[in-house]
Amino acid sequence: MYNRGDDAWIVADCGVVEFLYRTLNTEDEDDSLSGVMEWGAAGPRFLTEAEERRIKASGQDPWPDDTE
């Protein structure tokens, strides 16, 4: 991945899925994706646009704030 701050490329020691898992669960100490709001989220997840629309149509918030 490209690190804009250092103007350099970084090679992760794992595959994409493991990299994302580590990043979203704050297991990587190098802060590879600084500024990502999902850092340390209890249950990071992916929603398709269709699923997000379905949840909104049911009157629920598809992205509830878990920090409260």
ChimeraX attribute file (.defattr): number of C-alpha atoms within 10 A of each C-alpha:
attribute: neighborCount
match mode: 1-to-1
recipient: residues
	/A:1	10
	/A:2	11
	/A:3	12
	/A:4	8
	/A:5	6
	/A:6	8
	/A:7	8
	/A:8	9
	/A:9	10
	/A:10	11
	/A:11	7
	/A:12	11
	/A:13	8
	/A:14	10
	/A:15	8
	/A:16	10
	/A:17	9
	/A:18	12
	/A:19	16
	/A:20	15
	/A:21	13
	/A:22	17
	/A:23	21
	/A:24	21
	/A:25	16
	/A:26	16
	/A:27	14
	/A:28	14
	/A:29	8
	/A:30	9
	/A:31	12
	/A:32	17
	/A:33	14
	/A:34	10
	/A:35	8
	/A:36	11
	/A:37	9
	/A:38	14
	/A:39	17
	/A:40	14
	/A:41	13
	/A:42	11
	/A:43	10
	/A:44	11
	/A:45	9
	/A:46	8
	/A:47	11
	/A:48	8
	/A:49	9
	/A:50	9
	/A:51	12
	/A:52	15
	/A:53	15
	/A:54	13
	/A:55	15
	/A:56	13
	/A:57	11
	/A:58	9
	/A:59	9
	/A:60	12
	/A:61	12
	/A:62	15
	/A:63	11
	/A:64	8
	/A:65	7
	/A:66	8
	/A:67	6
	/A:68	4
